[in-house]
């Protein structure tokens, strides 16, 4: 796995964690921010052929 792929997957994992935390805390604004970030990261992964595991987030 190259550095780009590893970094992208790590960012996705961190964003999913931040999203879960925001949901648990009831922070609706932060939930929206994290969802947007996650969408962007997943789109970037798809554009570069990086397979992202399916998450329940």
N, C-alpha and C positions, 0 to 999 in steps of 0.2 A: 504494500500500500504506500503510495507516495505521500509527501507532506501535505499537499493540497487536500487530498481525500481525507486524511487523518484529521486535519484541522477542521474541515467542514463538518465531518461527523461529530467531532468534539463540540463544536459550536451548536449543532442541532441538539445534542444531548443536554448541554447546559441550558439552552433555551427551553427545552421541554421541562427541565427541572424548575426553572424560573416560572414557567407558566403554571405548573402544579402548585408552587408556593403562592403565587398570586391568587389562584382560585381558592386555595385553602384559607387565605387571609381575607377573601371577599373584596379584593381590590379590582373592581371592574375595569378601570382605566388601564391598569398594568396588564390585565388579561388581554385586552385588545392590542396593546403594544407588543406583547410577547407573541400573540397569534400572528400579527403582521410580520414580525421578525422570522417566525417559524415558516410562514408561507414563502418568504423571500429566500430563506436558506434551502428549503425543499425545491424551489424552482431552480435555484443555482445548481443544486445537486443533479437535477434532471437534465439540465442543459449540458452538464459535463459527464453524463453517464454514470454518476455515482448512485449506487443503489442504497436507499435508506430503508431500514427496517420499519415495519408498520408499528406505530405506537398507538396506545389508547388515548393519547392526548389530543 
